Amino acid sequence: MAPIRPARLKRMKTETRIASLDWNGIAATLDERGYAVTPALLTSEECEGLIRLYDEREAFRSRVVMARYNFGRGEYKYFCDPLPPLVLELREHFYSPLAEIANRWAMRLKQTERFAPTLREFIEVCRRKRQTLPTPLMLRYEAGDYNCLHQDLYGEIAFPLQAACVLSRRGVDYTGGEFLLTEQRPRMQTRGEAITIERGQFAIFPNRWRPAAGSRGDYRVNVRHGVSRLGSGIRYCLGLIFHNAK
């Protein structure tokens, strides 16, 4: 996918930026590799604005220090409602094309669960299961920090795809800190990927599983994600999770 020039990106609404992505290509790459990386969708000014939010206590509902729970090293904060406008727009406009992919995956795996076409309808499904807390978050890593491999599950309802955007400049603000993805395939050894995400780009990846084609049809691959150790500097990341938490 070709990058959008910064001057043009500034003039585009969030909805237009996301709609203009090659969604057929993204779906094919997710099927083939298990993840996809978009061109930069956020400007430098938008990335800096989100980073500045990190120190505003009223923007967040909770803070987690990873070492306290053996999650790794570093910390993250969950946004509270109402979400910042940019975060809300990104969550809403990413959801619908991802729901189409999620429903196709569910059919391939012969699952009965289907995902609503809009985020508003899906959040209502979460509400009925008492999952009402917003889950978009900001993560902050310093030199030596890392995030252990995990899945972001917060209740009975879980959307199978999520997205993460690195807000800091690789090689300028930090070194190291690659995005990690592992796939556990039945009766096979675990496969891993180390993925470089440049500032403003989004990695789209499975929350917990994805279908893969085998000789006897599709089968389920369990997926976990994390972040490798930072060599230096500070790395901020925006995470978009679509299901709410209890």
C-alpha positions as CSV (number, residue, x, y, z in Angstrom):
1,M,0.0,0.0,0.0
2,A,1.4,3.3,-1.1
3,P,2.0,6.0,1.7
4,I,-0.3,9.0,1.8
5,R,1.8,12.2,1.5
6,P,1.8,14.2,4.8
7,A,0.3,17.3,3.3
8,R,-2.6,15.4,1.8
9,L,-3.0,13.4,5.1
10,K,-3.5,16.5,7.0
11,R,-6.4,17.5,4.9
12,M,-8.1,14.1,5.1
13,K,-10.8,13.2,7.7
14,T,-10.0,10.1,9.7
15,E,-12.9,8.2,8.0
16,T,-11.5,9.0,4.6
17,R,-8.0,7.9,5.6
18,I,-9.2,4.5,6.7
19,A,-11.7,4.1,3.9
20,S,-8.9,4.8,1.3
21,L,-6.9,1.8,2.5
22,D,-6.6,-1.2,0.3
23,W,-8.9,-3.4,2.3
24,N,-8.8,-6.3,-0.1
25,G,-5.0,-6.3,0.2
26,I,-5.2,-6.0,4.0
27,A,-7.6,-9.0,4.1
28,A,-5.3,-11.0,1.9
29,T,-2.2,-10.2,3.9
30,L,-4.0,-11.1,7.2
31,D,-4.9,-14.4,5.6
32,E,-1.4,-15.0,4.4
33,R,0.9,-13.6,7.1
34,G,-1.4,-13.2,10.1
35,Y,-0.9,-9.4,10.3
36,A,-0.9,-6.3,8.1
37,V,0.8,-2.9,8.4
38,T,-0.9,0.2,7.0
39,P,0.8,3.3,5.6
40,A,1.1,6.1,8.1
41,L,-2.5,7.2,8.9
42,L,-1.6,9.8,11.6
43,T,0.4,13.0,11.1
44,S,3.3,13.9,13.3
45,E,1.2,16.5,15.0
46,E,-1.5,14.0,15.8
47,C,1.0,11.5,17.2
48,E,2.5,14.3,19.4
49,G,-0.9,15.3,20.6
50,L,-1.7,11.7,21.7
51,I,1.6,11.5,23.5
52,R,0.8,14.7,25.4
53,L,-2.4,13.1,26.5
54,Y,-0.5,10.5,28.5
55,D,0.2,12.9,31.4
56,E,-3.5,14.1,31.6
57,R,-4.9,12.0,34.4
58,E,-8.5,12.8,33.6
59,A,-8.2,11.2,30.2
60,F,-7.7,7.7,31.6
61,R,-9.7,5.3,33.9
62,S,-6.7,3.2,35.1
63,R,-3.0,2.8,35.0
64,V,-1.2,-0.6,34.9
65,V,2.5,-1.0,35.8
66,M,3.4,-4.2,34.0
67,A,6.1,-5.5,36.5
68,R,3.5,-5.7,39.3
69,Y,1.7,-8.4,37.4
70,N,4.6,-10.1,35.6
71,F,3.3,-8.7,32.3
72,G,6.8,-7.4,31.4
73,R,8.2,-3.9,32.1
74,G,6.7,-0.6,31.2
75,E,3.2,0.7,31.8
76,Y,-0.1,1.4,30.1
77,K,-3.3,3.4,30.7
78,Y,-6.8,2.7,29.6
79,F,-8.8,5.7,28.3
80,C,-12.0,6.6,30.0
81,D,-15.3,7.6,28.4
82,P,-15.8,9.8,26.5
83,L,-12.8,8.7,24.4
84,P,-10.7,11.5,22.9
85,P,-12.2,12.4,19.5
86,L,-9.4,11.1,17.4
87,V,-9.3,7.8,19.3
88,L,-13.1,7.4,19.0
89,E,-13.0,8.1,15.3
90,L,-10.2,5.6,14.7
91,R,-12.0,2.9,16.7
92,E,-15.3,3.5,14.9
93,H,-13.9,3.6,11.4
94,F,-11.5,0.7,11.7
95,Y,-14.2,-1.5,13.2
96,S,-16.6,-1.9,10.2
97,P,-14.1,-3.2,7.6
98,L,-12.5,-5.4,10.3
99,A,-15.9,-6.8,11.2
100,E,-16.3,-8.0,7.6
101,I,-12.9,-9.8,7.9
102,A,-13.9,-11.2,11.3
103,N,-17.2,-12.6,10.0
104,R,-15.4,-14.2,7.0
105,W,-13.0,-15.8,9.5
106,A,-15.8,-17.1,11.7
107,M,-17.5,-18.7,8.6
108,R,-14.2,-20.4,7.6
109,L,-13.9,-21.9,11.1
110,K,-17.6,-22.9,11.1
111,Q,-18.4,-20.7,14.1
112,T,-21.9,-19.4,14.7
113,E,-20.8,-16.1,16.2
114,R,-21.1,-13.0,13.9
115,F,-20.1,-9.5,14.6
116,A,-22.4,-6.4,14.1
117,P,-21.6,-4.2,11.2
118,T,-21.0,-1.0,13.3
119,L,-19.1,-0.4,16.4
120,R,-22.2,1.2,18.1
121,E,-24.1,-2.1,17.7
122,F,-21.2,-4.2,18.8
123,I,-20.7,-2.1,21.9
124,E,-24.3,-2.7,22.7
125,V,-23.6,-6.5,22.6
126,C,-20.8,-5.9,25.0
127,R,-23.1,-3.9,27.3
128,R,-25.6,-6.7,27.5
129,K,-22.8,-9.0,28.8
130,R,-21.8,-6.3,31.3
131,Q,-18.7,-5.3,29.5
132,T,-18.9,-1.6,29.7
133,L,-15.4,-0.3,30.3
134,P,-13.6,1.2,27.3
135,T,-10.4,-0.6,26.3
136,P,-8.4,1.7,23.9
137,L,-5.1,2.3,25.7
138,M,-1.8,4.1,25.5
139,L,1.4,2.2,26.3
140,R,4.7,3.7,27.4
141,Y,8.1,1.9,27.3
142,E,11.5,3.1,28.4
143,A,15.0,1.5,27.8
144,G,14.9,-2.1,29.0
145,D,11.1,-2.3,29.0
146,Y,9.2,-5.0,27.1
147,N,5.7,-6.6,26.9
148,C,5.3,-10.3,27.4
149,L,3.3,-12.3,24.8
150,H,-0.4,-12.1,25.7
151,Q,-4.0,-11.9,24.4
152,D,-6.3,-9.0,25.3
153,L,-9.4,-10.7,26.6
154,Y,-11.7,-9.0,29.1
155,G,-14.8,-11.1,29.2
156,E,-17.2,-13.4,27.3
157,I,-17.2,-11.1,24.2
158,A,-14.0,-10.6,22.3
159,F,-13.5,-9.1,18.8
160,P,-10.9,-11.2,17.0
161,L,-8.9,-8.3,15.5
162,Q,-7.2,-5.2,16.9
163,A,-4.8,-2.5,15.8
164,A,-1.8,-0.7,17.3
165,C,-0.1,2.5,16.2
166,V,3.5,3.5,17.2
167,L,3.5,7.3,18.1
168,S,7.2,7.7,18.5
169,R,10.0,7.9,15.9
170,R,12.0,4.7,15.5
171,G,15.7,5.4,15.5
172,V,15.2,8.9,16.9
173,D,13.0,8.6,20.0
174,Y,13.8,5.0,20.7
175,T,15.6,1.8,19.4
176,G,14.5,-1.8,19.7
177,G,10.9,-2.3,20.7
178,E,9.8,-4.4,17.7
179,F,6.2,-5.6,17.7
180,L,6.1,-9.4,18.3
181,L,3.6,-11.9,17.0
182,T,3.6,-15.7,17.6
183,E,1.3,-18.3,16.1
184,Q,0.7,-21.7,17.7
185,R,-0.4,-24.2,15.1
186,P,-1.8,-27.6,15.9
187,R,1.0,-30.3,16.3
188,M,3.6,-27.8,15.0
189,Q,6.2,-25.6,16.7
190,T,5.4,-21.9,17.4
191,R,6.2,-19.5,14.6
192,G,7.2,-15.9,15.5
193,E,7.4,-12.6,13.7
194,A,9.3,-9.4,14.7
195,I,7.5,-6.5,13.0
196,T,8.8,-2.9,12.6
197,I,6.1,-0.2,12.7
198,E,7.0,3.3,11.8
199,R,5.5,6.4,13.4
200,G,1.8,6.8,12.5
201,Q,1.4,3.3,10.9
202,F,-1.0,0.8,12.3
203,A,-0.4,-2.9,12.7
204,I,-3.6,-4.9,12.4
205,F,-3.4,-8.4,13.9
206,P,-5.5,-11.2,15.5
207,N,-6.6,-10.7,19.1
208,R,-6.6,-14.4,19.9
209,W,-6.9,-16.7,16.8
210,R,-7.1,-16.7,13.0
211,P,-8.0,-19.3,10.4
212,A,-5.3,-20.9,8.3
213,A,-5.7,-23.1,5.3
214,G,-4.6,-26.7,5.6
215,S,-4.7,-29.9,3.5
216,R,-8.0,-30.9,5.1
217,G,-9.5,-27.4,5.2
218,D,-9.2,-24.4,7.5
219,Y,-8.0,-24.8,11.1
220,R,-7.5,-22.4,14.0
221,V,-4.2,-20.8,14.8
222,N,-3.8,-19.3,18.3
223,V,-2.0,-15.9,18.3
224,R,-0.2,-13.9,21.0
225,H,1.5,-10.5,20.7
226,G,4.0,-8.5,22.7
227,V,6.9,-6.0,22.3
228,S,10.6,-6.8,22.4
229,R,13.0,-5.0,24.8
230,L,13.7,-1.3,24.1
231,G,17.4,-0.6,23.6
232,S,17.1,3.1,24.3
233,G,14.7,6.1,24.5
234,I,11.0,6.1,25.1
235,R,8.3,4.5,22.9
236,Y,4.6,5.4,23.0
237,C,1.9,3.3,21.3
238,L,-1.8,3.6,20.9
239,G,-3.8,0.4,21.1
240,L,-7.3,0.0,19.6
241,I,-9.2,-2.9,21.2
242,F,-12.8,-3.1,20.0
243,H,-14.6,-5.1,22.7
244,N,-15.1,-3.5,26.1
245,A,-14.1,-4.9,29.5
246,K,-16.0,-5.7,32.7
